[in-house]
Amino acid sequence: MSGISPSIGHNNGPAFDRGVRFRTVAWSKARKGLLGETLPIEVIRMRVRRATELGLPYRSYASIRASTGRDVLGFLFSSNALRLIRAGDALPAPYADRLAQIKATRIAAVHRPLDPETIATLAGIDRAGRAPAPLAGWGRQSAALDALFEDTKLPRDSVVLIHDAPFEVEWVAAGKLAGFIPAPAFFSA
């Protein structure tokens, strides 16, 4: 044991530098405030009502709101998520009903060969544009999403992506969106 330094494995005891107690108390209070935040019941009721208006489960809505600090103001639907694959496909009736009930901006990202102008005329869609190409590079995805949001005043981190294809999830990071929900989960709720 003579070759081992006494400081190895030793935590050197408590810190005695100035302000350590204050920092410990401040850190504890801040952490407790962050984790143990309780909202007034009126705020919770208002948020539950808003989640219902958006057609989202409260837990999903609260999670998105907590991560971004913003309310959900819009949805970005891929044409795959809307079950629009070929020209002439009609929006399924349950999907159209669900879109009509949403009290938020509804944008469609339209994959080829579909025409965005045709999709924009569907009931329940506020605007439509060309979706980023599947497996496109980061810059091209970002540029395509910029074009989709051009002339809107929507903060990107207030828009939730409703997707169906796995590669569409990359749009959240490329477009700086609030989050994503798979289409089957969104439309079955």
ABEGO torsion letter per residue (X at the ends): XAABBAABGBAGEBBABBGAAAAAAAAAAAAAAAAABBBBAAAAAAAAAAAAAAGBBAAAAAAAAAAAGBBBABBBBBAAAAGBABBGBBBBAAAAAAAAABBBBBBBBBBOABBAAAAAABBGBABBBBBBBBGBBAAAAAAAAAAAABGBABBAAABBBBBABAAAAAAAAAAGBAEBBBAAAAAAX
